[in-house]
């Protein structure tokens, strides 16, 4: 996944930049900490990221990120089988953010940088890892939602979850926008399903949120739909499902989508999709069948593709890239490429049509040649 490495380091960082550690990569940890603190005001406020007055600071931070990743790639730890691919993806992601910023694609640069950071959270929550105590000094330019969102990105659950719940409980007195209200609820669900993984506690949390009778009807209906899902036994996943072939995986996705179809609105089916993708990820980690893994990667991307915009989550793209690069001769690679190409083109399509940067066009061409070349 594109940016998992950066928060492998953050896992060991406390609120003090001078915390003692025996890690051989301590200089990298401290440098990433400092750079992230510097760019944080622009990450939590898109207007500031797009403001021409901040171009120099942002450009310097992006360049610093890339320089540190280049140094990291030469570190012994980054050359292991487990970390080599992830370090490479981190380098590609941060390079993409810096280059698109220089080329004037600031909107995309903001999206890909934030996606990179959120992608780490997505990966670690799939693994159900614990939270961090990473924090920062509050600034007058940030509001409660922005601060909660950043804490959520760096996996400080103990603080971010309380703040997100508070935002819902104090609506509309806190004047939070509907969009941020819905985003807060979405992130809470992400946490409940992937990290907390306790139906009883989640149901209690839902009941608490519903005590606010002034929540918009759409938000209340989403919570009620999620409550129903948690209480319908036949909808839930069990650990003993046998998924060991292309056909069984395809049938599994069909079954899960049939359950999700009971919830007419996309937000309401979100809980089904989250649990489905979590199950697939566990299968990906446990499976040793190299003929099955490309299909797991494809269906994971298929399930998570809609999170790219709503959750700034690039997991789907990374699953597809791994499928294409590592299993290029597998028949699943062609389906992975087709879905990847569709997602990338959509990313660069707006009211004026589609405008792909040259580097993106070149990558698509390389991937197409890779998956469609003849077997030796």
C-alpha positions as CSV (number, residue, x, y, z in Angstrom):
1,X,0.0,0.0,0.0
2,X,1.3,3.4,-1.0
3,X,2.0,5.0,2.3
4,X,2.0,2.4,5.0
5,X,5.7,3.0,5.9
6,X,5.3,6.5,7.1
7,X,3.0,5.5,10.0
8,X,5.1,2.5,10.8
9,X,7.3,5.2,12.2
10,X,4.5,7.2,13.7
11,X,3.5,4.1,15.7
12,X,6.6,4.7,17.9
13,X,6.3,8.5,18.2
14,X,4.8,9.9,21.3
15,X,3.8,13.5,21.9
16,X,7.5,14.3,22.6
17,X,9.7,14.6,19.6
18,X,12.6,13.8,21.9
19,X,11.3,10.5,23.2
20,X,14.0,7.9,23.7
21,X,14.0,4.9,21.4
22,X,16.4,2.2,20.5
23,X,15.1,2.1,16.9
24,X,17.9,2.2,14.3
25,X,15.8,4.5,12.2
26,X,15.2,7.1,14.9
27,X,16.5,10.0,12.7
28,X,13.8,9.2,10.1
29,X,11.1,9.0,12.8
30,X,12.0,12.4,14.1
31,X,12.2,13.9,10.6
32,X,8.8,12.6,9.5
33,X,7.4,13.9,12.8
34,X,8.8,17.4,12.2
35,X,7.7,17.6,8.5
36,X,4.2,16.3,9.3
37,X,3.8,18.9,12.1
38,X,4.9,21.6,9.6
39,X,2.4,20.6,6.9
40,X,-0.5,19.8,9.3
41,X,-2.2,23.3,9.1
42,X,-2.5,22.8,5.3
43,X,-3.7,19.2,5.5
44,X,-6.6,20.1,7.8
45,X,-7.6,23.2,5.7
46,X,-7.8,22.7,2.0
47,X,-8.2,26.5,1.4
48,X,-4.8,27.0,3.0
49,X,-3.3,24.2,0.8
50,X,-4.5,26.0,-2.3
51,X,-3.5,29.5,-1.1
52,X,-0.7,30.8,-3.3
53,X,0.9,32.5,-0.2
54,X,1.6,29.1,1.3
55,X,3.2,27.6,-1.9
56,X,6.7,27.9,-0.6
57,X,6.1,26.2,2.7
58,X,4.1,23.4,1.2
59,X,6.6,22.8,-1.6
60,X,9.4,22.6,0.9
61,X,7.6,20.1,3.0
62,X,6.7,17.9,0.1
63,X,10.3,18.0,-1.1
64,X,11.5,17.2,2.4
65,X,9.2,14.2,2.6
66,X,10.5,12.9,-0.7
67,X,14.1,13.4,0.3
68,X,13.6,11.4,3.5
69,X,11.9,8.6,1.6
70,X,14.9,8.4,-0.8
71,X,17.2,8.1,2.2
72,X,14.9,5.5,3.8
73,X,15.0,3.3,0.6
74,X,18.7,2.8,1.2
75,X,18.1,1.7,4.8
76,X,18.7,-2.0,5.5
77,X,15.2,-2.4,7.0
78,X,13.6,-1.1,3.8
79,X,15.3,-3.8,1.7
80,X,13.5,-6.7,3.4
81,X,10.9,-8.6,1.4
82,X,8.2,-7.3,3.7
83,X,9.1,-3.7,3.4
84,X,10.6,-3.2,-0.1
85,X,7.3,-3.0,-2.0
86,X,5.7,-0.7,0.6
87,X,8.7,1.7,0.6
88,X,8.5,1.8,-3.1
89,X,4.8,2.7,-3.0
90,X,5.4,5.4,-0.4
91,X,8.0,7.0,-2.6
92,X,5.7,6.9,-5.6
93,X,2.8,8.5,-3.6
94,X,4.8,11.4,-2.1
95,X,6.5,12.0,-5.5
96,X,3.0,12.2,-7.1
97,X,1.9,14.7,-4.5
98,X,5.0,16.9,-5.0
99,X,5.0,16.7,-8.8
100,X,1.3,17.4,-9.2
101,X,1.7,20.4,-6.8
102,X,4.5,21.8,-8.9
103,X,2.5,21.3,-12.1
104,X,-0.4,23.3,-10.8
105,X,-2.7,20.3,-10.0
106,X,-3.1,21.5,-6.4
107,X,-6.5,19.9,-5.9
108,X,-5.1,16.6,-6.9
109,X,-1.9,17.1,-4.9
110,X,-4.0,17.8,-1.8
111,X,-6.1,14.7,-2.4
112,X,-3.3,12.3,-3.0
113,X,-1.2,13.6,0.0
114,X,-4.2,13.3,2.3
115,X,-5.1,10.0,0.7
116,X,-1.6,8.8,1.4
117,X,-1.9,9.5,5.1
118,X,-5.4,8.1,5.3
119,X,-4.2,5.0,3.5
120,X,-2.0,4.2,6.4
121,X,-4.9,4.4,8.7
122,X,-6.9,2.1,6.4
123,X,-4.2,-0.5,6.3
124,X,-3.6,-0.5,10.1
125,X,-7.3,-0.7,10.9
126,X,-7.6,-3.6,8.5
127,X,-5.0,-5.2,10.8
128,X,-6.9,-4.0,13.9
129,X,-3.8,-2.4,15.4
130,X,-4.1,-0.2,18.4
131,X,-4.1,3.6,18.4
132,X,-1.3,6.0,19.0
133,X,-0.9,9.0,21.3
134,X,0.3,11.3,18.5
135,X,-1.0,14.9,19.0
136,X,-0.1,18.5,18.2
137,X,-0.4,22.0,19.4
138,X,-3.8,23.5,18.7
139,X,-4.0,26.5,16.4
140,X,-6.5,29.3,16.0
141,X,-7.0,28.4,12.4
142,X,-8.4,24.9,13.0
143,X,-11.8,23.9,14.2
144,X,-12.9,20.8,16.2
145,X,-13.8,18.8,13.1
146,X,-10.4,19.5,11.4
147,X,-8.5,18.6,14.6
148,X,-10.5,15.4,15.1
149,X,-9.9,14.4,11.4
150,X,-6.2,14.8,11.7
151,X,-6.1,12.9,15.0
152,X,-8.1,10.2,13.3
153,X,-5.6,10.0,10.4
154,X,-2.7,9.5,12.8
155,X,-4.7,6.9,14.7
156,X,-5.1,8.8,18.0
157,X,-8.4,7.1,18.6
158,X,-8.7,8.0,22.3
159,X,-9.1,11.7,21.4
160,X,-10.5,11.6,17.8
161,X,-13.4,9.3,18.6
162,X,-14.5,11.4,21.5
163,X,-14.4,14.5,19.4
164,X,-16.4,13.0,16.5
165,X,-19.0,11.7,18.9
166,X,-19.2,15.1,20.5
167,X,-19.7,16.7,17.1
168,X,-22.8,14.6,16.5
169,X,-24.2,15.0,20.0
170,X,-23.9,18.7,19.9
171,X,-25.4,19.3,16.5
172,X,-26.7,21.8,15.4
173,X,-25.5,24.1,18.2
174,X,-21.9,23.6,17.1
175,X,-22.7,24.9,13.5
176,X,-20.9,22.0,11.9
177,X,-21.8,21.5,8.2
178,X,-23.9,18.6,7.1
179,X,-21.0,17.3,5.0
180,X,-18.6,17.3,8.0
181,X,-21.4,15.8,10.2
182,X,-21.8,12.9,7.8
183,X,-18.0,12.5,7.5
184,X,-17.7,12.4,11.3
185,X,-20.3,9.6,11.4
186,X,-18.6,7.7,8.6
187,X,-15.2,7.8,10.4
188,X,-16.9,6.6,13.6
189,X,-18.3,3.6,11.7
190,X,-14.9,2.9,10.2
191,X,-13.5,2.7,13.7
192,X,-16.4,0.7,15.2
193,X,-16.3,-2.0,12.5
194,X,-12.5,-2.4,11.9
195,X,-10.9,-1.4,15.2
196,X,-13.3,-1.7,18.1
197,X,-15.0,-4.9,16.6
198,X,-17.4,-5.2,19.5
199,X,-21.1,-5.3,18.5
200,X,-22.4,-4.6,22.1
201,X,-20.2,-1.5,22.5
202,X,-21.0,-0.3,19.0
203,X,-24.8,-0.7,19.6
204,X,-24.4,1.3,22.8
205,X,-22.5,4.0,20.9
206,X,-25.3,4.2,18.2
207,X,-28.0,4.5,21.0
208,X,-26.0,7.4,22.5
209,X,-25.8,9.2,19.2
210,X,-29.5,8.7,18.6
211,X,-30.3,10.6,21.8
212,X,-29.7,13.8,19.8
213,X,-33.2,14.2,18.3
214,X,-32.0,17.1,16.2
215,X,-29.8,15.1,14.0
216,X,-30.8,15.3,10.3
217,X,-33.3,12.5,9.3
218,X,-30.7,11.1,6.8
219,X,-28.1,10.7,9.5
220,X,-30.6,9.1,11.9
221,X,-31.7,6.7,9.2
222,X,-28.1,5.7,8.5
223,X,-27.5,4.9,12.2
224,X,-30.8,2.9,12.5
225,X,-29.9,0.9,9.4
226,X,-26.5,0.0,10.9
227,X,-28.2,-1.0,14.1
228,X,-30.4,-3.4,12.2
229,X,-27.5,-4.9,10.4
230,X,-25.7,-5.7,13.7
231,X,-28.8,-7.4,15.0
232,X,-29.6,-9.6,12.0
233,X,-27.7,-12.8,12.5
234,X,-28.0,-14.1,8.9
235,X,-26.3,-11.0,7.6
236,X,-23.1,-11.4,9.6
237,X,-19.9,-13.0,8.5
238,X,-18.5,-16.1,10.2
239,X,-14.8,-17.2,10.3
240,X,-15.5,-20.6,8.8
241,X,-16.4,-19.6,5.3
242,X,-14.4,-21.6,2.7
243,X,-13.0,-19.2,0.1
244,X,-10.4,-21.1,-1.8
245,X,-11.1,-20.5,-5.5
246,X,-12.0,-17.8,-8.1
247,X,-15.6,-19.1,-8.2
248,X,-16.1,-19.2,-4.4
249,X,-14.7,-15.6,-4.1
250,X,-17.0,-14.3,-6.8
251,X,-20.0,-16.0,-5.2
252,X,-19.1,-14.6,-1.8
253,X,-19.0,-11.0,-3.3
254,X,-22.4,-11.7,-4.9
255,X,-23.9,-12.8,-1.6
256,X,-22.5,-9.8,0.3
257,X,-23.8,-7.4,-2.4
258,X,-27.2,-9.1,-2.2
259,X,-27.2,-8.3,1.6
260,X,-26.0,-4.7,0.9
261,X,-28.8,-4.3,-1.6
262,X,-31.3,-4.4,1.3
263,X,-30.0,-1.0,2.2
264,X,-31.1,1.4,-0.6
265,X,-28.8,4.3,0.3
266,X,-25.0,4.1,-0.2
267,X,-24.3,5.3,3.4
268,X,-26.6,2.6,4.8
269,X,-24.8,-0.3,3.0
270,X,-21.5,1.1,4.0
271,X,-21.4,-1.1,7.1
272,X,-21.8,-4.2,5.0
273,X,-19.0,-3.2,2.6
274,X,-16.7,-2.4,5.5
275,X,-17.2,-5.8,7.1
276,X,-16.8,-7.5,3.7
277,X,-13.5,-5.8,2.9
278,X,-12.2,-6.5,6.4
279,X,-13.0,-10.2,5.9
280,X,-11.2,-10.2,2.5
281,X,-8.2,-8.5,4.0
282,X,-7.9,-11.2,6.7
283,X,-8.1,-13.8,4.0
284,X,-5.3,-12.0,2.0
285,X,-3.0,-12.1,5.0
286,X,-3.6,-15.7,5.8
287,X,-3.7,-17.2,2.3
288,X,-0.5,-18.8,0.9
289,X,-2.2,-19.6,-2.4
290,X,-0.6,-17.4,-5.1
291,X,-3.3,-18.4,-7.6
292,X,-5.9,-17.0,-5.2
293,X,-4.3,-13.8,-4.0
294,X,-4.7,-11.8,-7.3
295,X,-8.4,-12.4,-7.1
296,X,-8.6,-11.4,-3.4
297,X,-6.7,-8.2,-4.4
298,X,-9.2,-7.5,-7.2
299,X,-12.3,-8.0,-5.1
300,X,-10.8,-5.9,-2.3
301,X,-10.3,-3.1,-4.7
302,X,-13.8,-3.6,-6.1
303,X,-15.3,-3.3,-2.7
304,X,-13.3,-0.3,-1.6
305,X,-13.2,1.8,-4.8
306,X,-16.0,4.1,-3.6
307,X,-14.0,5.1,-0.5
308,X,-11.4,6.9,-2.6
309,X,-13.4,10.2,-2.5
310,X,-15.4,9.9,0.7
311,X,-12.5,8.6,2.9
312,X,-9.4,9.9,1.0
313,X,-8.5,6.2,0.8
314,X,-6.1,4.9,-1.9
315,X,-6.3,1.3,-0.7
316,X,-8.2,0.2,-3.8
317,X,-5.5,1.6,-6.1
318,X,-2.8,-0.1,-4.2
319,X,-4.5,-3.5,-4.3
320,X,-4.8,-3.2,-8.0
321,X,-1.2,-2.0,-8.5
322,X,0.1,-5.0,-6.5
323,X,-2.1,-7.3,-8.6
324,X,-0.8,-5.9,-11.8
325,X,2.9,-5.7,-10.9
326,X,3.3,-8.9,-8.9
327,X,0.8,-11.1,-10.7
328,X,1.0,-9.7,-14.3
329,X,0.7,-13.1,-16.0
330,X,-2.4,-14.1,-13.9
331,X,-5.7,-13.7,-15.7
332,X,-6.9,-11.6,-12.8
333,X,-4.3,-9.0,-13.8
334,X,-6.3,-7.9,-16.8
335,X,-9.4,-7.3,-14.7
336,X,-7.2,-5.4,-12.2
337,X,-5.8,-3.2,-15.0
338,X,-9.3,-2.5,-16.4
339,X,-10.6,-1.3,-13.0
340,X,-7.4,0.6,-12.2
341,X,-7.6,2.4,-15.6
342,X,-11.2,3.4,-15.0
343,X,-10.5,4.7,-11.5
344,X,-7.5,6.8,-12.7
345,X,-9.3,8.3,-15.6
346,X,-12.2,9.2,-13.4
347,X,-9.7,11.0,-11.0
348,X,-8.7,13.3,-13.8
349,X,-12.1,13.9,-15.3
350,X,-14.1,17.0,-14.6
351,X,-16.5,19.5,-16.3
352,X,-13.8,20.2,-19.0
353,X,-13.3,16.6,-19.8
354,X,-10.4,14.3,-19.1
355,X,-6.8,15.7,-18.8
356,X,-4.2,13.1,-17.8
357,X,-0.6,14.2,-16.9
358,X,2.0,12.7,-19.1
359,X,3.4,10.6,-16.3
360,X,0.0,9.1,-15.6
361,X,-0.5,8.2,-19.3
362,X,2.9,6.6,-19.4
363,X,2.1,4.5,-16.3
364,X,-1.1,3.3,-17.8
365,X,0.7,2.3,-21.0
366,X,3.3,0.4,-19.1
367,X,0.7,-1.5,-17.1
368,X,-1.2,-2.3,-20.3
369,X,1.9,-3.8,-21.9
370,X,2.7,-5.7,-18.7
371,X,-0.7,-7.5,-18.4
372,X,-1.3,-8.1,-22.1
373,X,2.1,-9.3,-23.2
374,X,2.3,-12.9,-24.4
375,X,3.5,-15.7,-22.2
376,X,7.1,-16.7,-22.9
